[in-house]
Amino acid sequence: MLAKEQFHKKIAEGIRYLDGATGSNLQKAGMPKGYCTEHWVLEHPQELICLQRRYAEAGSQILYAPTFQAQPIALERVGLEAQTEKLNAQLVALSRSAAPECLIAGDLTTLAAFTDSWDPKNFDLLVENYRRQIRGLIDGGADLLAAETLLYPQEAEAILTAAELEGAGAALYTFTMQPDGSLFSGMDAGPVLQELEKAGAAAVGFNCVAADDMTPYLVSKLRRCTKLPLVCKPNAGVPVIGSSGLPEYSMTPEEFAAVMRLCRENGAALLGGCCGTDPDFIAALQNQS
């Protein structure tokens, strides 16, 4: 796994593009709504390989392995908690096989759907869940960690602790937040990002925020809070529920890329997409360069 300094060197050498959405694209490929993504991918590996290859061909230089909710407490609902480490390792290796030229990030996320992750009494539970996941990500050969869609500072702290205990390297931390830079817990994101910088994070920023006219402002505000590379990975606008019962996004790749160009000009270093984006959106980012 890359050390923080090694990762920063790669950014200085031109690493700047992340991937886009995973789950929504797998649903288009046939994954049923509500199905455990990690389980479905192992049952249909070629669909994930195809998607990752398309992202690499579009210009993504860092791919997130499909390990978003591959923690024991999440995998328990499908009876796979005992295979946590093995499953994470397999999903990293699968992504590596799809695009060996890309960096592969082990993906972690909020546990708010499974426990009160904001409650200090649950801190040790968070750490143990993240430790087991990170152990598997390291075993699978992940180049770095990507903690995304975090809701509370306690979750980032738990991942920091787990990563240190497991001897992990570079880690990115991104929160979903309001356009004014506040977390959904109500806290201002700026001080939280500053604390993460002090604690050894490799990059910080946001994801799962609707890309719109306010997104470049959000980048500018956060840029003044940290010297770390800033991650900008928003959604393709505001979703509406379509006839299929799934969220639909109206923003085109070109409209998305225009917003992201302003985000880059305002200081974002690592650019990608979240919900509603696909390889065409990453290709459009490349065309804006």
C-alpha positions as CSV (number, residue, x, y, z in Angstrom):
1,M,0.0,0.0,0.0
2,L,1.3,3.5,-0.8
3,A,2.5,5.7,1.9
4,K,0.9,9.2,2.1
5,E,4.1,10.8,0.7
6,Q,4.2,8.3,-2.2
7,F,0.6,9.1,-3.0
8,H,1.2,12.8,-3.0
9,K,4.1,12.3,-5.4
10,K,1.8,10.5,-7.8
11,I,-0.7,13.4,-7.6
12,A,2.2,15.8,-8.4
13,E,3.1,13.6,-11.4
14,G,-0.5,13.9,-12.8
15,I,-2.8,11.5,-11.0
16,R,-6.1,13.5,-10.8
17,Y,-9.1,11.4,-12.1
18,L,-11.2,9.1,-9.9
19,D,-14.0,6.9,-11.2
20,G,-17.7,7.5,-11.1
21,A,-20.7,5.6,-9.7
22,T,-20.6,1.8,-9.2
23,G,-23.9,0.6,-7.7
24,S,-26.2,2.5,-10.1
25,N,-24.3,1.2,-13.1
26,L,-24.4,-2.4,-11.8
27,Q,-28.1,-2.0,-11.5
28,K,-28.3,-1.1,-15.1
29,A,-26.3,-4.3,-15.8
30,G,-28.9,-6.4,-14.0
31,M,-28.2,-6.2,-10.3
32,P,-31.6,-6.3,-8.5
33,K,-32.5,-3.3,-6.3
34,G,-31.6,-3.9,-2.7
35,Y,-29.3,-6.8,-3.5
36,C,-25.9,-6.9,-1.6
37,T,-23.6,-5.3,-4.2
38,E,-20.5,-7.1,-3.0
39,H,-22.2,-10.5,-3.1
40,W,-23.7,-9.8,-6.6
41,V,-20.3,-8.7,-8.0
42,L,-18.7,-12.0,-6.9
43,E,-21.6,-13.9,-8.6
44,H,-21.2,-11.7,-11.8
45,P,-17.6,-10.7,-11.9
46,Q,-17.6,-9.9,-15.6
47,E,-20.0,-7.0,-15.1
48,L,-17.7,-5.3,-12.6
49,I,-14.6,-6.0,-14.8
50,C,-16.4,-4.5,-17.8
51,L,-17.4,-1.4,-15.8
52,Q,-13.9,-0.9,-14.3
53,R,-12.3,-1.3,-17.8
54,R,-14.7,1.3,-19.2
55,Y,-13.7,3.8,-16.4
56,A,-10.0,3.1,-17.1
57,E,-10.5,3.7,-20.8
58,A,-12.4,6.9,-20.1
59,G,-9.4,8.2,-18.1
60,S,-9.9,7.2,-14.5
61,Q,-6.6,6.7,-12.8
62,I,-7.9,5.6,-9.4
63,L,-10.7,3.0,-9.3
64,Y,-12.7,2.3,-6.1
65,A,-13.1,-1.4,-5.5
66,P,-16.8,-2.4,-4.9
67,T,-16.3,-2.8,-1.1
68,F,-18.6,0.1,-0.1
69,Q,-20.4,-2.0,2.6
70,A,-18.1,-4.9,3.0
71,Q,-17.9,-4.6,6.8
72,P,-19.0,-7.5,9.1
73,I,-22.0,-5.6,10.5
74,A,-23.3,-5.0,6.9
75,L,-22.4,-8.4,5.5
76,E,-24.2,-10.1,8.4
77,R,-27.5,-9.5,6.7
78,V,-26.5,-11.8,3.9
79,G,-24.7,-14.3,6.1
80,L,-21.2,-13.4,4.8
81,E,-19.7,-11.7,7.9
82,A,-17.3,-14.6,8.5
83,Q,-15.9,-14.0,5.1
84,T,-15.3,-10.3,5.5
85,E,-11.5,-10.4,5.0
86,K,-11.6,-12.9,2.1
87,L,-14.4,-11.0,0.3
88,N,-12.7,-7.7,0.5
89,A,-9.5,-9.2,-0.8
90,Q,-11.3,-10.8,-3.7
91,L,-13.0,-7.6,-4.7
92,V,-9.8,-5.6,-4.7
93,A,-8.1,-8.3,-6.8
94,L,-11.0,-8.4,-9.2
95,S,-10.7,-4.6,-9.8
96,R,-7.0,-5.0,-10.2
97,S,-7.5,-7.6,-12.9
98,A,-9.8,-5.3,-14.8
99,A,-7.4,-2.3,-14.9
100,P,-3.9,-3.2,-13.8
101,E,-2.6,0.2,-14.9
102,C,-4.9,2.0,-12.3
103,L,-4.5,2.6,-8.6
104,I,-7.1,0.5,-6.7
105,A,-8.7,2.1,-3.6
106,G,-10.3,0.0,-1.0
107,D,-13.7,1.6,-0.4
108,L,-15.2,2.1,3.1
109,T,-18.3,4.1,4.1
110,T,-20.6,5.1,6.9
111,L,-22.1,2.5,9.2
112,A,-25.0,4.7,10.2
113,A,-27.5,2.3,8.6
114,F,-26.4,-0.4,11.0
115,T,-25.5,1.3,14.3
116,D,-25.6,4.8,15.9
117,S,-22.2,5.6,14.5
118,W,-22.2,9.1,16.0
119,D,-22.4,7.7,19.5
120,P,-19.1,7.5,21.3
121,K,-20.3,4.3,23.0
122,N,-20.1,2.6,19.6
123,F,-16.6,3.7,18.7
124,D,-14.9,0.3,19.5
125,L,-17.6,-1.4,17.4
126,L,-16.8,0.9,14.5
127,V,-13.1,0.3,14.8
128,E,-13.4,-3.5,14.9
129,N,-15.6,-3.5,11.8
130,Y,-13.3,-1.2,9.9
131,R,-10.2,-3.2,11.1
132,R,-11.5,-6.4,9.6
133,Q,-12.4,-4.7,6.3
134,I,-9.0,-3.0,6.1
135,R,-7.2,-6.2,6.8
136,G,-8.9,-7.8,3.8
137,L,-8.3,-4.7,1.6
138,I,-4.6,-4.9,2.4
139,D,-4.5,-8.7,1.8
140,G,-6.1,-8.0,-1.6
141,G,-3.3,-5.5,-2.5
142,A,-5.2,-2.2,-2.4
143,D,-3.0,0.8,-3.2
144,L,-4.8,3.1,-0.8
145,L,-8.0,3.5,1.2
146,A,-11.0,5.7,0.3
147,A,-13.4,6.4,3.1
148,E,-16.5,8.0,1.4
149,T,-20.0,9.2,2.1
150,L,-19.1,9.7,5.7
151,L,-21.7,11.4,7.9
152,Y,-19.9,11.9,11.2
153,P,-16.4,12.8,12.4
154,Q,-16.5,9.8,14.7
155,E,-16.6,7.5,11.6
156,A,-13.5,9.1,10.2
157,E,-11.8,8.8,13.5
158,A,-12.7,5.2,13.7
159,I,-11.3,4.5,10.2
160,L,-8.1,6.4,11.1
161,T,-7.7,4.3,14.2
162,A,-8.4,1.1,12.4
163,A,-6.0,2.0,9.6
164,E,-3.2,2.8,12.0
165,L,-3.7,-0.5,13.9
166,E,-3.7,-2.5,10.7
167,G,-0.6,-0.6,9.3
168,A,-2.5,0.8,6.3
169,G,-1.0,3.6,4.1
170,A,-2.6,6.5,2.3
171,A,-6.3,7.1,2.9
172,L,-8.8,9.6,1.5
173,Y,-11.7,10.9,3.6
174,T,-14.8,12.4,1.9
175,F,-18.0,13.4,3.6
176,T,-21.4,14.0,2.1
177,M,-22.3,17.6,3.1
178,Q,-24.5,20.6,2.5
179,P,-23.6,23.2,-0.1
180,D,-22.6,25.6,2.6
181,G,-19.9,23.2,3.9
182,S,-21.7,21.8,6.9
183,L,-21.9,18.1,7.6
184,F,-25.3,16.5,7.9
185,S,-24.7,16.3,11.6
186,G,-24.7,20.1,11.6
187,M,-21.0,20.5,12.2
188,D,-18.9,22.8,10.0
189,A,-16.7,20.6,7.7
190,G,-13.7,22.9,7.8
191,P,-12.4,22.1,11.3
192,V,-13.1,18.4,10.7
193,L,-10.9,18.4,7.6
194,Q,-8.2,20.2,9.5
195,E,-8.2,17.6,12.2
196,L,-8.0,14.8,9.6
197,E,-5.0,16.6,8.1
198,K,-3.3,16.7,11.5
199,A,-4.0,13.1,12.0
200,G,-2.3,12.0,8.8
201,A,-5.0,11.8,6.1
202,A,-3.7,11.8,2.5
203,A,-6.6,13.8,1.0
204,V,-10.0,15.1,2.1
205,G,-13.1,16.4,0.5
206,F,-16.7,15.5,-0.4
207,N,-18.8,13.1,-2.4
208,C,-22.5,12.4,-3.0
209,V,-23.2,16.2,-3.2
210,A,-25.3,17.4,-6.1
211,A,-23.2,19.0,-8.7
212,D,-24.6,22.5,-9.4
213,D,-23.7,26.2,-9.3
214,M,-22.8,26.0,-5.6
215,T,-20.3,23.2,-5.9
216,P,-17.4,25.3,-7.0
217,Y,-18.1,27.6,-4.0
218,L,-18.0,24.6,-1.7
219,V,-14.6,23.6,-3.2
220,S,-13.3,27.2,-2.6
221,K,-14.5,27.2,1.0
222,L,-13.0,23.9,1.8
223,R,-9.8,24.7,0.0
224,R,-9.1,27.5,2.5
225,C,-9.4,24.9,5.4
226,T,-6.7,22.4,4.4
227,K,-3.4,22.1,2.5
228,L,-4.2,18.5,1.6
229,P,-5.3,17.5,-1.9
230,L,-9.0,18.2,-2.1
231,V,-11.3,15.4,-3.4
232,C,-14.4,16.5,-5.4
233,K,-16.7,13.6,-6.3
234,P,-20.3,14.9,-6.7
235,N,-23.5,13.4,-8.0
236,A,-24.9,14.2,-11.5
237,G,-27.3,16.8,-10.1
238,V,-30.4,16.3,-8.0
239,P,-32.2,12.9,-8.5
240,V,-35.8,12.3,-9.1
241,I,-37.4,8.8,-8.8
242,G,-38.1,7.4,-12.2
243,S,-40.8,5.0,-13.4
244,S,-38.4,2.1,-12.5
245,G,-38.4,3.2,-8.9
246,L,-34.7,4.1,-9.1
247,P,-33.2,7.6,-8.9
248,E,-32.7,9.3,-12.2
249,Y,-30.3,12.2,-12.9
250,S,-30.9,14.8,-15.6
251,M,-27.4,16.3,-15.8
252,T,-25.5,15.5,-19.0
253,P,-21.8,14.6,-19.0
254,E,-21.0,17.9,-20.6
255,E,-22.9,19.9,-18.0
256,F,-21.3,17.9,-15.2
257,A,-17.8,18.5,-16.7
258,A,-18.5,22.3,-16.9
259,V,-19.1,22.4,-13.2
260,M,-16.1,20.2,-12.5
261,R,-13.9,22.5,-14.5
262,L,-14.8,25.4,-12.2
263,C,-14.1,23.1,-9.2
264,R,-10.7,22.3,-10.5
265,E,-10.0,26.0,-11.1
266,N,-11.1,26.6,-7.5
267,G,-8.6,24.1,-6.1
268,A,-10.0,20.6,-6.4
269,A,-7.1,18.1,-7.0
270,L,-8.9,14.8,-7.4
271,L,-12.0,14.8,-9.6
272,G,-14.6,12.1,-10.1
273,G,-18.3,11.3,-10.0
274,C,-20.7,9.8,-7.5
275,C,-24.4,8.9,-8.0
276,G,-25.7,9.2,-11.5
277,T,-22.4,9.3,-13.3
278,D,-20.8,6.7,-15.6
279,P,-17.7,6.4,-17.8
280,D,-19.0,9.0,-20.2
281,F,-18.9,11.6,-17.4
282,I,-15.2,10.8,-16.7
283,A,-14.4,11.1,-20.4
284,A,-16.1,14.5,-20.4
285,L,-13.9,15.6,-17.5
286,Q,-10.9,14.6,-19.6
287,N,-12.1,16.7,-22.5
288,Q,-12.4,19.7,-20.3
289,S,-8.7,19.5,-19.3
